[in-house]
Amino acid sequence: MARQPAPHIAPLAERLRPQTIDDFVGQRQLLGEDKLLRRLIQQKYLPSLLLWGPPGTGKTTLARILAQTTGADFAFFSAVLSGVKEIREIVAQAQAAKEERNTATILFVDEIHRFNKSQQDAFLPHVESGLLTLIGATTENPSFHVIAPLLSRCRVLVLEPLGPDDLQTILQRAVTDQDQGLGSWQIALEPEAAAHLARIADGDARSLLNSLEIAANLAEPDATGMRQITLGTVEEAIQRKSLRYDANGEEHYNLISALHKSLRDSDPDGALYWLCRMLAAGEEPLYVARRLIRFASEDIGNADPQALSVALNARNSYQTLGSPEGELALTQAATYLATAPKSNAVYAAYNTVMHDIRRTGSLPVPLHLRNAPTALMKDLGYGQGYQYAHDDSHALVDQHHLPAELEGKIYYQPTNRGYEAVIRDRLGKWRQLLRDRKK
């Protein structure tokens, strides 16, 4: 029997972390030819950045590569494990590096959204002075979790979940890399197993490689030393069955289509069946949650404004509880959405407005709607003629709010279903009141 390869101490995901920008997989919207980060790297210039994206999309790896390409010192800082004391130490080291070696310091703050205001304030002056170049990584919206002075000094870059092709590239690299990957293990990864790994990873490279590493350890080598990783091996490793989710993804789209249309047709039984089919097939529950959130706005909208809150709370409940308890919140949301009154008026209004914006370009804001904080702006007519709604007994004023070229357009046309019927009636009464005033 072939000799068992010596185990690595570091996890596979850590060993395979790319060292150069050419090895980095994904985020082509930032790193593609002539894109922002690619150009900054070529110019060896790096401003302070906030990298916002889901787990496993390369935030930490990208920060390390950026530091290498600029020749700067790299200081890693965890918002979970470190505090103000560590910030002072990093500042002192950065000052010494600047004075003694004329070397810049990049401060990478992992999970920056976990920092409180005083912690963020502690390194703000050093970012402002240029002593530290900040790269913050966050899975949360920075506008809600990063203080405004710091946010204004950083460029926010949005990282996207890795696509199926990106995940397959990473898998191939993992099973063939002789030094840091599993190349010496003589692994044969079946296409169905690779597709299931990529699907369950849901755009997260770290999750993908962790699952592959478990599957590789479960696979017993044959007489020649070959380890065959089958779909069954992967299902055992990640404890998720694959129920006819074919490699090209057609069944995935068939099931989500069936779920969406059952919800739209107000059939809670069909919606529950297809939702549970997806979960049983190993679909990532958070993907299902995202689809429910989208449905709440696209197909229900203001017919039941509570629907969006229900869908969001279902996602948050799943994130809190995990599997299998969290799936119950998704089923509760699905039944609520299926039985809610339906309207696509918001969705239709959005599409119409976006069409008009593409057609007409950047039309100017009417003067009476512009802010006028300076005397010059007032002299130019900014804010002139603006009517303050609260000065009217009905809080209604007769002034237009669209660019002149679009005046009179009505984008939002609520239905007579659910709460939208109330909105429709209210808008009708307001418009009639304004018409009566003109008589």
Buried (B, 14 or more C-beta within 10 A) or exposed (E): EEEEBEEEEEEBBEBBBBEEBEEBBBBBEBBEEEEBBBEBBEEEEBEBBBBBBBBBBBBBBBBBBBBBBBEBBBBBBEBEEBBEEBBEEBBEEBBEBBEEEEBBBBBBBBBBBBBEEEBBBBBBEBBBEEBBBBBBBBBEEBEEBBBEEBBEBBEBBEBBBBBBEBBBBBBEBBBEBEEBBBBEBBBEBBEBBBBBBBBBBBBBBBBBBBBBBBBBBBBEBEEEBEBBBBBBBBBBBBEBBBBEBEBEEEBBEBBBEBBBBBBBEBBBEBBBBBBBBBBEBBBBBBBBBBBBBEBBBBBBBBBBBEBBEBBBEBBEBBEEEEEEEBBEBBBBBBBBBBEBBBBBBBBBBBEBBEEBEEEEEEEEEBBBBBEBEEEEBEEEEBBEEBEEEEEEEEEBBEEEEBBEEBEEEEBBEBBEBBBBBEBBEEBEEEEEEBEEEEE
